[in-house]
Amino acid sequence: MNNGRFIYSKAGSDEVKYVPASSGHYKLTRMYLERAGLSVDSAEVFGYLTAYVAATVSGVFGIDAIEAISGEGFDPEEYVKTMNCFYDVDVELPEEKDGGAVDVNPTGTSPESC
C-alpha cells in the first residue's frame, strides 16, 4: 500500500533520504508517547515526531527519536523545534489515481424510494 513517504535532508547538505510512510510509524510514536506518559495535542508536532520515529527505525542520519521520547523530561514541542533546526522533513503524499468521476449513488436509489 502506498502511504506516501517522508523526505529528509540535513540543513546545509544536498544529501536527501527517503522513508516510505507506514501506519506502523504512527502506532510506534503513539506507543512511545503513552509509555512516557505524554500526549501531544498538535497534529503538526505529532506528525514531525512520527517522521523522526520513522527516521529512527530506518537509520536515517543517526536520528534517535525513540531514545529522546523515552528520556526524562522529554518535551515534544521543544524536541521538534530543535530537530527542525538540523533537518528538513517533508511528507510526500501518494498520487491519487485518476479514476474519473465517482458515482455517489451507484444503485440509483433515492430517499423517496427507500
WOCOR-V216915 format. One record per residue. N is the residue number from 1. SS is DSSP state (H for helix, E for strand, - for the rest). OMEGA is omega in whole degrees, -180 to 180 (999 if undefined). Layout:
N_SS_OMEGA, N_SS_OMEGA
This chain:
1_-_-179, 2_-_178, 3_-_-175, 4_-_179, 5_E_173, 6_E_179, 7_E_-177, 8_E_168, 9_E_177, 10_E_176, 11_-_178, 12_-_-179, 13_-_176, 14_-_-178, 15_-_-179, 16_E_178, 17_E_-179, 18_E_175, 19_E_176, 20_E_178, 21_-_-178, 22_-_176, 23_H_176, 24_H_178, 25_H_179, 26_H_-180, 27_H_178, 28_H_-180, 29_H_180, 30_H_-179, 31_H_-178, 32_H_176, 33_H_179, 34_H_179, 35_H_-179, 36_-_-180, 37_-_-177, 38_-_171, 39_-_-180, 40_-_-179, 41_-_-177, 42_-_177, 43_H_180, 44_H_179, 45_H_179, 46_H_178, 47_H_178, 48_H_178, 49_H_178, 50_H_178, 51_H_179, 52_H_173, 53_H_177, 54_H_177, 55_H_179, 56_H_-178, 57_H_-177, 58_H_178, 59_-_-178, 60_-_175, 61_-_179, 62_-_179, 63_-_177, 64_-_180, 65_H_-178, 66_H_177, 67_H_180, 68_H_-180, 69_H_-178, 70_H_-177, 71_-_179, 72_-_175, 73_-_-179, 74_-_177, 75_-_-176, 76_H_-178, 77_H_179, 78_H_178, 79_H_-179, 80_H_178, 81_H_-179, 82_H_-179, 83_H_-179, 84_H_173, 85_H_-176, 86_H_-176, 87_E_169, 88_E_-180, 89_E_175, 90_E_175, 91_E_175, 92_E_-179, 93_-_179, 94_-_178, 95_-_176, 96_-_178, 97_-_-179, 98_-_-179, 99_-_-179, 100_-_-178, 101_-_178, 102_-_178, 103_-_-177, 104_-_179, 105_-_-172, 106_-_-179, 107_-_178, 108_-_179, 109_-_175, 110_-_-179, 111_H_-179, 112_H_-177, 113_H_-178, 114_-_999
